[in-house]
Amino acid sequence: MCAMATRLTGWRKLAGSAWGPPNDPQFFGELDIDASALLSYVEALRAATGVRVTITHLVGRAVAYALTEVPEFQVRLARGRAHPRESVDVFYIVSADGGRELTGLKIAEADRKSLVEVAEELNRRAAAASRGEDDALGRTTALMSALPPWLLRRVLDVGAWLSSDLNLDLSRFGMPRQAFGSAMITSIGMWGVSRAFSPLARYYRCPLLVLVGAVEPRPVVVDNEVVVRHMLTLTATVDHRYADGFHAVKLAQAVRRYCADPAAHEPATAALAEESAR
């Protein structure tokens, strides 16, 4: 049974009254992470399972874990109330058609799936999308391609209202329920970019967009000495109607906690990876 919706109060009521869907209530942040543990874990998983696991897959799992730790992010806003989301779903923007195009895929219940399960699902579905075999994605793409720009904006707004605010499943029309989930993840590291920021579109209806930068060697201070470490920068865009800086800091701390020891937060494959890494 889903928890009852609560009336908007305090800062959330003020933010919701001052702004509409993401046109301007956005704030930004970045997080530098020592990627040594992440690289070791990804290498161990690949060797143990043969699955193509990436840092972006891992960051999505870290965000899913963080969302369970900071429930203020795990809501949808509609009709003046904050409604708890039914599951922790993470939307990945991935490359398709040999890297010539980008597409988006939502991983449902990403907090309950292992990193390997997330990677396998994304790899399988991205390959299907490249072959034109993803029916739901195909319907959405066909709908957007057929509409002129002036009409497409209105359809996106109405579609977001129906599928997100009213929580209706209109998949047969190319508009699945809560299409963008609880958070969005995309890699800029694939282009060799270490940090960048991106806005939240008004029809996303999710509080968080995370960009995954390139892992690169950088000088850092460890125990008062300058050393070279492989560092990863995550940048985030946050919808201020859902969360403020306090909640964003708590989320960043949870992400950092996961990234410091990913095996400790993985359900099914942690033991396998640790055994392989020994």
Helices and strands as residue ranges (DSSP letters): E 6-7, H 10-18, E 26-34, H 36-49, H 55-69, G 71-73, E 75-78, E 81-84, E 90-96, E 101-107, H 115-130, H 135-146, H 149-160, I 161-165, G 171-173, E 183-187, G 189-191, E 208-212, E 216-222, E 225-239, H 245-260, G 262-265, H 270-277
